[in-house]
């Protein structure tokens, strides 16, 4: 039975907000996060099986964006691959930056290099300085052009923002 689109939109927004809250809560265990991911993945599968991908024309920009972020958090690789294929078919009716995030997640999960440089690795070196590395790229020479085409910020800007978030998450940056 098809659900009302407005009801689905409210549910996706609620799931997204809970996802963000649980990830930012230092008291959340990995087990709690994974259980929640499994729960929302089951829900998303039902919606995707009925409606296809969360396009802007049907679900609106906000929900289309939120669904894309949720897919980057699912541990179900096959479902993420299915969503990527659906996103690609609807590329003109989705948030393209989410496509890049999901594309990179799916490729890295399959042991392949990422295209858009959305996955980074940050850590403190021996001197205490933050080091951020871009996880393997399929085309390092053209990553800037690819990012621009899809609407992503330049890689150096993305890295700087990521480092700020890393410092905030570590409790070392009060700004």
Backbone as CSV, one residue per row, in Angstrom:
resi,resn,N_x,N_y,N_z,CA_x,CA_y,CA_z,C_x,C_y,C_z
1,UNK,0.833,-1.181,0.000,0.000,0.000,0.000,0.884,1.252,0.000
2,UNK,0.593,2.162,-0.917,1.377,3.389,-1.018,1.066,4.320,0.147
3,UNK,2.130,4.905,0.683,1.974,5.895,1.735,1.814,7.269,1.094
4,UNK,1.218,8.149,1.811,1.093,9.523,1.380,2.478,10.163,1.320
5,UNK,2.772,10.893,0.235,4.084,11.526,0.063,4.403,12.467,1.218
6,UNK,3.427,13.223,1.671,3.667,14.163,2.774,4.056,13.419,4.054
7,UNK,3.442,12.274,4.286,3.790,11.458,5.454,5.221,10.943,5.330
8,UNK,5.575,10.483,4.151,6.938,9.987,3.917,7.948,11.108,4.132
9,UNK,7.654,12.287,3.611,8.560,13.423,3.773,8.803,13.721,5.254
10,UNK,7.744,13.708,6.044,7.885,13.954,7.487,8.710,12.854,8.150
11,UNK,8.468,11.611,7.750,9.206,10.489,8.340,10.686,10.543,7.971
12,UNK,10.996,10.876,6.713,12.404,10.971,6.301,13.104,12.080,7.081
13,UNK,12.445,13.214,7.222,13.039,14.315,7.984,13.268,13.908,9.435
14,UNK,12.323,13.213,10.024,12.467,12.742,11.403,13.630,11.752,11.524
15,UNK,13.729,10.822,10.593,14.822,9.841,10.596,16.160,10.556,10.429
16,UNK,16.217,11.507,9.508,17.445,12.265,9.266,17.885,12.998,10.535
17,UNK,16.944,13.666,11.186,17.274,14.401,12.411,17.775,13.457,13.501
18,UNK,17.139,12.303,13.627,17.581,11.329,14.627,18.973,10.789,14.259
19,UNK,19.206,10.555,12.972,20.505,10.080,12.505,21.610,11.073,12.874
20,UNK,21.351,12.349,12.615,22.345,13.366,12.931,22.579,13.456,14.441
21,UNK,21.496,13.383,15.206,21.594,13.475,16.670,22.396,12.302,17.251
22,UNK,22.094,11.094,16.806,22.773,9.913,17.356,24.256,9.922,16.991
23,UNK,24.596,10.432,15.812,25.997,10.481,15.380,26.794,11.530,16.154
24,UNK,26.122,12.597,16.565,26.812,13.682,17.276,26.860,13.456,18.780
25,UNK,26.098,12.506,19.274,26.041,12.229,20.711,27.214,11.339,21.107
26,UNK,28.133,11.864,21.920,29.290,11.056,22.316,28.906,9.823,23.136
27,UNK,27.683,9.801,23.654,27.223,8.646,24.435,26.709,7.506,23.544
28,UNK,26.516,7.787,22.247,26.011,6.750,21.338,27.105,5.734,21.046
29,UNK,26.764,4.473,21.235,27.730,3.414,20.923,27.613,3.059,19.440
30,UNK,28.659,2.441,18.922,28.635,1.978,17.538,27.477,0.997,17.335
31,UNK,27.220,0.177,18.333,26.115,-0.791,18.266,24.766,-0.064,18.126
32,UNK,24.568,1.010,18.870,23.326,1.785,18.765,23.198,2.424,17.383
33,UNK,24.295,2.971,16.894,24.281,3.607,15.575,23.956,2.577,14.495
34,UNK,24.605,1.417,14.547,24.368,0.374,13.540,22.932,-0.146,13.602
35,UNK,22.374,-0.279,14.801,20.981,-0.731,14.943,20.036,0.287,14.318
36,UNK,20.295,1.565,14.544,19.455,2.603,13.947,19.605,2.606,12.432
37,UNK,20.827,2.446,11.936,21.053,2.385,10.490,20.265,1.239,9.864
38,UNK,20.269,0.100,10.509,19.535,-1.056,10.002,18.031,-0.772,9.947
39,UNK,17.539,-0.131,10.994,16.117,0.223,11.076,15.719,1.189,9.955
40,UNK,16.509,2.265,9.779,16.114,3.221,8.738,16.358,2.662,7.341
41,UNK,17.340,1.785,7.186,17.566,1.169,5.874,16.362,0.324,5.475
42,UNK,15.813,-0.440,6.405,14.616,-1.236,6.104,13.463,-0.348,5.654
43,UNK,13.291,0.782,6.312,12.229,1.725,5.934,12.493,2.297,4.537
44,UNK,13.735,2.742,4.303,14.076,3.322,2.999,13.873,2.317,1.863
45,UNK,14.192,1.052,2.113,14.002,0.024,1.082,12.542,-0.049,0.642
46,UNK,11.649,0.003,1.599,10.217,-0.057,1.268,9.800,1.129,0.406
47,UNK,10.289,2.299,0.744,9.929,3.504,-0.009,10.547,3.439,-1.410
48,UNK,11.814,3.072,-1.496,12.499,3.001,-2.787,11.854,1.939,-3.678
49,UNK,11.455,0.818,-3.106,10.791,-0.230,-3.901,9.465,0.255,-4.472
50,UNK,8.803,1.152,-3.762,7.508,1.660,-4.208,7.633,2.857,-5.139
51,UNK,8.514,3.802,-4.806,8.575,5.082,-5.511,9.835,5.297,-6.341
52,UNK,10.840,4.457,-6.185,12.126,4.748,-6.800,12.889,5.723,-5.920
53,UNK,13.865,6.427,-6.511,14.687,7.336,-5.720,13.882,8.558,-5.292
54,UNK,14.371,9.216,-4.248,13.749,10.408,-3.664,14.078,11.629,-4.529
55,UNK,13.331,11.793,-5.605,13.593,12.901,-6.516,13.049,14.213,-5.954
56,UNK,13.642,15.294,-6.407,13.218,16.626,-5.970,11.786,16.899,-6.412
57,UNK,11.439,16.478,-7.625,10.102,16.779,-8.146,8.992,16.094,-7.348
58,UNK,9.282,14.978,-6.718,8.264,14.267,-5.927,8.392,14.573,-4.435
59,UNK,9.605,14.556,-3.919,9.817,14.660,-2.471,10.344,16.018,-2.001
60,UNK,10.783,16.858,-2.925,11.334,18.152,-2.554,12.840,18.084,-2.328
61,UNK,13.473,19.250,-2.382,14.937,19.321,-2.242,15.428,18.802,-0.904
62,UNK,14.770,19.211,0.166,15.229,18.854,1.509,15.212,17.337,1.733
63,UNK,14.112,16.706,1.397,13.994,15.259,1.613,14.905,14.492,0.658
64,UNK,15.036,14.956,-0.578,15.950,14.315,-1.517,17.377,14.346,-0.958
65,UNK,17.764,15.497,-0.418,19.085,15.646,0.201,19.225,14.714,1.412
66,UNK,18.230,14.752,2.306,18.286,13.948,3.530,18.389,12.456,3.208
67,UNK,17.630,11.997,2.235,17.687,10.576,1.854,19.077,10.204,1.353
68,UNK,19.684,11.100,0.588,21.042,10.840,0.104,22.044,10.704,1.231
69,UNK,21.937,11.577,2.218,22.836,11.486,3.378,22.601,10.174,4.121
70,UNK,21.351,9.799,4.292,21.059,8.532,4.978,21.681,7.349,4.238
71,UNK,21.653,7.371,2.917,22.249,6.276,2.149,23.759,6.215,2.377
72,UNK,24.389,7.352,2.580,25.835,7.309,2.851,26.126,6.678,4.209
73,UNK,25.113,6.564,5.060,25.301,5.977,6.395,24.880,4.519,6.481
74,UNK,24.170,4.009,5.478,23.738,2.617,5.540,24.932,1.673,5.412
75,UNK,24.819,0.532,6.047,25.855,-0.492,5.938,25.489,-1.546,4.887
76,UNK,24.313,-1.415,4.292,23.828,-2.359,3.285,24.395,-1.970,1.921
77,UNK,25.496,-2.609,1.537,26.203,-2.258,0.303,25.338,-2.461,-0.942
78,UNK,24.584,-3.553,-0.981,23.736,-3.817,-2.157,22.661,-2.757,-2.308
79,UNK,22.055,-2.352,-1.196,21.039,-1.315,-1.258,21.657,0.016,-1.682
80,UNK,22.837,0.335,-1.174,23.516,1.573,-1.573,23.803,1.557,-3.075
81,UNK,24.216,0.412,-3.613,24.466,0.287,-5.055,23.172,0.486,-5.844
82,UNK,22.086,-0.094,-5.372,20.790,0.078,-6.019,20.390,1.550,-6.032
83,UNK,20.563,2.207,-4.900,20.216,3.633,-4.799,21.082,4.466,-5.733
84,UNK,22.365,4.146,-5.823,23.255,4.870,-6.722,22.762,4.762,-8.162
85,UNK,22.374,3.563,-8.578,21.866,3.374,-9.940,20.594,4.189,-10.166
86,UNK,19.711,4.207,-9.177,18.481,4.993,-9.291,18.787,6.490,-9.315
87,UNK,19.743,6.907,-8.518,20.147,8.316,-8.505,20.717,8.720,-9.865
88,UNK,21.525,7.844,-10.423,22.141,8.139,-11.719,21.080,8.306,-12.811
89,UNK,20.038,7.480,-12.766,18.949,7.589,-13.748,18.161,8.887,-13.579
90,UNK,18.172,9.437,-12.373,17.403,10.654,-12.067,18.322,11.848,-11.820
91,UNK,19.526,11.833,-12.365,20.563,12.810,-12.015,20.111,14.266,-12.160
92,UNK,19.210,14.544,-13.068,18.750,15.932,-13.249,17.676,16.323,-12.244
93,UNK,17.224,15.367,-11.422,16.130,15.630,-10.482,16.514,15.269,-9.044
94,UNK,17.828,15.344,-8.762,18.331,15.043,-7.421,19.396,16.057,-7.035
95,UNK,19.813,16.018,-5.791,20.934,16.819,-5.314,22.204,16.125,-5.807
96,UNK,22.887,16.742,-6.750,24.062,16.110,-7.366,25.217,15.911,-6.383
97,UNK,25.293,16.773,-5.364,26.360,16.576,-4.381,26.138,15.274,-3.610
98,UNK,24.875,14.930,-3.386,24.576,13.647,-2.741,24.963,12.486,-3.644
99,UNK,24.744,12.659,-4.933,25.169,11.616,-5.872,26.660,11.361,-5.696
100,UNK,27.450,12.436,-5.593,28.896,12.288,-5.423,29.232,11.545,-4.128
101,UNK,28.551,11.899,-3.047,28.786,11.225,-1.764,28.467,9.736,-1.840
102,UNK,27.326,9.421,-2.436,26.914,8.014,-2.538,27.832,7.269,-3.506
103,UNK,28.185,7.905,-4.618,29.086,7.271,-5.587,30.398,6.882,-4.903
104,UNK,30.996,7.847,-4.189,32.278,7.572,-3.534,32.136,6.484,-2.470
105,UNK,31.051,6.508,-1.723,30.834,5.481,-0.695,30.738,4.098,-1.333
106,UNK,29.954,3.988,-2.389,29.761,2.695,-3.055,31.078,2.187,-3.643
107,UNK,31.820,3.060,-4.288,33.094,2.636,-4.892,34.073,2.166,-3.822
108,UNK,34.222,2.956,-2.771,35.164,2.573,-1.709,34.720,1.282,-1.018
109,UNK,33.419,1.112,-0.841,32.906,-0.123,-0.225,33.206,-1.343,-1.093
110,UNK,33.305,-1.110,-2.403,33.608,-2.199,-3.341,35.114,-2.371,-3.541
111,UNK,35.909,-1.623,-2.779,37.361,-1.730,-2.893,37.931,-0.977,-4.081
112,UNK,37.163,-0.035,-4.622,37.604,0.753,-5.773,37.869,2.190,-5.329
113,UNK,38.644,2.937,-6.130,38.900,4.334,-5.759,37.656,5.211,-5.935
114,UNK,37.608,6.285,-5.179,36.509,7.237,-5.283,36.759,8.211,-6.432
115,UNK,35.714,8.868,-6.898,35.818,9.812,-7.997,35.899,11.269,-7.522
116,UNK,35.096,11.616,-6.520,34.897,13.023,-6.178,35.672,13.504,-4.946
117,UNK,36.359,12.614,-4.277,37.153,13.018,-3.120,36.329,13.430,-1.919
118,UNK,35.180,12.780,-1.734,34.322,13.132,-0.605,34.703,12.390,0.674
119,UNK,35.496,11.364,0.555,35.899,10.584,1.731,37.344,10.928,2.088
120,UNK,37.494,11.422,3.312,38.785,11.850,3.814,39.140,11.064,5.065
121,UNK,40.405,11.090,5.408,40.896,10.453,6.632,41.697,11.514,7.389
122,UNK,41.255,11.871,8.587,41.963,12.864,9.400,42.494,12.209,10.664
123,UNK,43.660,12.677,11.085,44.274,12.166,12.302,45.304,13.174,12.790
124,UNK,45.773,12.976,14.018,46.837,13.812,14.558,48.171,13.133,14.290
125,UNK,49.141,13.899,13.762,50.473,13.330,13.581,51.224,13.369,14.916
126,UNK,52.469,12.938,14.921,53.254,12.853,16.157,53.452,14.199,16.838
127,UNK,53.390,15.290,16.065,53.572,16.620,16.647,52.247,17.228,17.120
128,UNK,51.145,16.498,16.907,49.841,16.982,17.332,49.102,17.785,16.276
129,UNK,49.676,17.877,15.086,49.043,18.610,13.990,48.023,17.693,13.286
130,UNK,46.914,18.305,12.863,45.910,17.540,12.126,46.415,17.287,10.705
131,UNK,46.334,16.044,10.301,46.678,15.649,8.940,45.414,15.074,8.310
132,UNK,45.082,15.546,7.131,43.917,15.027,6.422,44.367,14.507,5.071
133,UNK,43.985,13.278,4.802,44.328,12.646,3.527,43.050,12.342,2.764
134,UNK,43.123,12.513,1.466,42.018,12.121,0.599,42.179,10.629,0.349
135,UNK,41.122,9.874,0.596,41.158,8.438,0.325,41.303,8.257,-1.189
136,UNK,41.937,7.184,-1.599,42.316,6.935,-2.991,41.314,7.456,-4.035
137,UNK,41.854,8.165,-5.015,41.052,8.740,-6.101,41.270,7.985,-7.400
138,UNK,40.231,7.868,-8.224,40.375,7.210,-9.520,41.078,8.117,-10.534
139,UNK,40.954,9.442,-10.383,41.551,10.375,-11.338,42.002,11.643,-10.607
140,UNK,43.114,11.555,-9.873,43.558,12.700,-9.072,43.781,13.982,-9.881
141,UNK,44.220,13.857,-11.127,44.490,15.038,-11.935,43.222,15.811,-12.289
142,UNK,42.090,15.137,-12.351,40.840,15.786,-12.761,39.810,15.920,-11.653
143,UNK,40.188,15.625,-10.420,39.221,15.654,-9.323,38.613,17.044,-9.135
144,UNK,39.405,18.083,-9.321,38.869,19.445,-9.152,37.781,19.727,-10.179
145,UNK,38.018,19.339,-11.416,37.042,19.542,-12.480,35.778,18.713,-12.217
146,UNK,35.956,17.481,-11.789,34.817,16.615,-11.489,33.983,17.177,-10.334
147,UNK,34.666,17.671,-9.312,33.965,18.261,-8.162,33.176,19.494,-8.600
148,UNK,33.789,20.318,-9.409,33.109,21.534,-9.880,31.874,21.177,-10.714
149,UNK,32.001,20.193,-11.590,30.881,19.787,-12.458,29.677,19.309,-11.655
150,UNK,29.928,18.681,-10.517,28.841,18.115,-9.723,28.343,19.095,-8.658
151,UNK,29.067,20.221,-8.484,28.623,21.246,-7.545,29.260,21.174,-6.170
152,UNK,30.371,20.465,-6.051,31.076,20.373,-4.773,32.087,21.503,-4.632
153,UNK,32.373,21.866,-3.386,33.391,22.870,-3.094,34.754,22.358,-3.557
154,UNK,35.690,23.262,-3.827,37.050,22.834,-4.168,37.624,21.926,-3.071
155,UNK,38.452,20.987,-3.461,38.976,19.992,-2.533,39.752,20.626,-1.374
156,UNK,40.560,21.647,-1.650,41.319,22.261,-0.550,40.389,22.907,0.478
157,UNK,39.303,23.505,0.024,38.312,24.093,0.930,37.605,22.992,1.735
158,UNK,37.271,21.900,1.060,36.619,20.754,1.703,37.522,20.170,2.794
159,UNK,38.799,20.068,2.511,39.757,19.537,3.481,39.852,20.466,4.695
160,UNK,39.932,21.774,4.457,40.003,22.730,5.571,38.764,22.626,6.466
161,UNK,37.599,22.551,5.863,36.358,22.413,6.639,36.335,21.100,7.410
162,UNK,36.805,20.047,6.781,36.859,18.750,7.438,37.793,18.788,8.652
163,UNK,38.912,19.463,8.503,39.855,19.573,9.620,39.250,20.354,10.776
164,UNK,38.494,21.407,10.473,37.810,22.169,11.531,36.830,21.265,12.273
165,UNK,36.059,20.494,11.531,35.094,19.571,12.150,35.804,18.510,12.979
166,UNK,36.926,18.021,12.482,37.707,17.018,13.200,38.195,17.580,14.537
167,UNK,38.681,18.819,14.514,39.144,19.476,15.738,37.987,19.688,16.717
168,UNK,36.830,20.119,16.195,35.665,20.308,17.052,35.234,18.986,17.687
169,UNK,35.212,17.936,16.875,34.798,16.623,17.383,35.779,16.092,18.434
170,UNK,37.062,16.474,18.291,38.053,16.013,19.252,38.030,16.861,20.531
171,UNK,37.263,17.962,20.506,37.167,18.826,21.671,38.323,19.804,21.804
172,UNK,39.145,19.911,20.773,40.322,20.786,20.848,40.091,22.171,20.258
173,UNK,38.986,22.351,19.563,38.703,23.640,18.935,37.393,24.159,19.476
174,UNK,37.430,25.251,20.191,36.218,25.798,20.818,35.500,26.800,19.925
175,UNK,36.005,27.045,18.712,35.382,28.033,17.811,34.155,27.500,17.144
